[in-house]
Amino acid sequence: MCSALFDFNCLILIQDASCCTRNYVDYDEPRWDRTRRTTLCAQDRTLDAVLGRDDKLVDKAVQAAEEHHPDFIALLGSPVPAIIGTDFPGIAREVEARTGIPTLGFSTTGFSTYDRGVEMALSALIRRFTRPPERPVPNGVTILGLTPLDFGAGGNDGAIRDALAARGFSVVSSLAMGTCLEQVRRAASAQVSLVVSRSGLRAARELEQRWGIPYVAGVPIDSRCADRVAELLRDALRDGKSRVLRDTQQAPSSPDRHPLLLVGDQVMADPLRAALLLNGDPRPLSVASFFGLDPALTAPGDLALEGEAHLLRLLKAGQFQGAIADPLITHLPPLQWRWRTDLPHPAVSSCLHWDQVPLLTGERMDQALCRWAAERP
């Protein structure tokens, strides 16, 4: 959630003893070493938790707001507040009443995966700040689910916006990289949404339900996929129906044709499969994710991984001939004698490999996909 709110002029106050905040700042936010943001720790002590001193959190939020003048305030929880049942929406209402600043309270627990936090943040921003559209922007697109935890901080956000602009689209909002609160306010002025990670699906469906804005789920991973995404966006503009970039026209698996495993965010892995098939890859391709699969996007053979042990069992059983995945996954012992390619996912390996996330749109990715499709185990 902190990562999703990073680009806003927002006061983030995490109710913890400092370890959760420190972990985020030091290991989970690749933009922190370039730009500082107002992310504060409540520095709760044991007695504060035992006695339920919510008044101290309110006082700290009010004092910080007076010093920093944010556009809005976000109050976040951690494991201890989750255990004692802290009412963050209620505290947020009290802070807003005292400061006059819009305040959002999130009952984050520290026990869910990152995509859940991004999903909660984007949905809350749209519900609270997005205005009804006065005049739709022609060919306007709102990008949803664009975060460094999926795409790194090496320029993929700009490359995706450039790919859309080159194909005649106008990016109205980019949530949540390269953004601001005004972009959230005018998100409904777009005529279509582009969902680039699974964490953006809920927000896209809320825009669809409230204002009839269709969405396309997919990432312009290479030139061919970028053209396919543009085609799907135009189709959605024409008939108002949402679509998914997916190509399941592939060779079925058989005893001598084990699938290749694509491990990552589902909305990102689906276009990767489509791009490999467009480049002539004859192997069966299965998408797998530690972060859940949306039923509307899931193809036969796709897998929701329960954890590392589940993945290890599948690999040891010989069900897959190789994998495209984060380096921490491709270096697992069962993959050492199989075909494998590294594709870093910062949500998995954090700061260890986030500088190695490639540009997903451009000539280098075109070349890489041609190479991967031609290589054999």
Secondary structure as GFF3:
##gff-version 3
##sequence-region A 1 377
A	DSSP	beta_strand	10	14	.	.	.	ID=ss1
A	DSSP	alpha_helix	19	23	.	.	.	ID=ss2
A	DSSP	pi_helix	24	28	.	.	.	ID=ss3
A	DSSP	beta_strand	39	41	.	.	.	ID=ss4
A	DSSP	alpha_helix	46	51	.	.	.	ID=ss5
A	DSSP	alpha_helix	54	68	.	.	.	ID=ss6
A	DSSP	beta_strand	72	76	.	.	.	ID=ss7
A	DSSP	alpha_helix	79	84	.	.	.	ID=ss8
A	DSSP	alpha_helix	88	99	.	.	.	ID=ss9
A	DSSP	beta_strand	103	106	.	.	.	ID=ss10
A	DSSP	alpha_helix	114	129	.	.	.	ID=ss11
A	DSSP	beta_strand	140	144	.	.	.	ID=ss12
A	DSSP	alpha_helix	148	151	.	.	.	ID=ss13
A	DSSP	alpha_helix	156	166	.	.	.	ID=ss14
A	DSSP	beta_strand	170	175	.	.	.	ID=ss15
A	DSSP	alpha_helix	181	185	.	.	.	ID=ss16
A	DSSP	three_ten_helix	187	189	.	.	.	ID=ss17
A	DSSP	beta_strand	192	195	.	.	.	ID=ss18
A	DSSP	three_ten_helix	198	200	.	.	.	ID=ss19
A	DSSP	alpha_helix	201	211	.	.	.	ID=ss20
A	DSSP	beta_strand	215	217	.	.	.	ID=ss21
A	DSSP	alpha_helix	223	239	.	.	.	ID=ss22
A	DSSP	beta_strand	243	244	.	.	.	ID=ss23
A	DSSP	beta_strand	260	263	.	.	.	ID=ss24
A	DSSP	alpha_helix	266	278	.	.	.	ID=ss25
A	DSSP	beta_strand	285	289	.	.	.	ID=ss26
A	DSSP	three_ten_helix	295	297	.	.	.	ID=ss27
A	DSSP	beta_strand	303	304	.	.	.	ID=ss28
A	DSSP	alpha_helix	308	316	.	.	.	ID=ss29
A	DSSP	beta_strand	322	325	.	.	.	ID=ss30
A	DSSP	alpha_helix	327	330	.	.	.	ID=ss31
A	DSSP	three_ten_helix	333	335	.	.	.	ID=ss32
A	DSSP	beta_strand	339	342	.	.	.	ID=ss33
A	DSSP	alpha_helix	346	349	.	.	.	ID=ss34
A	DSSP	three_ten_helix	350	352	.	.	.	ID=ss35
A	DSSP	three_ten_helix	354	356	.	.	.	ID=ss36
A	DSSP	alpha_helix	363	374	.	.	.	ID=ss37
###
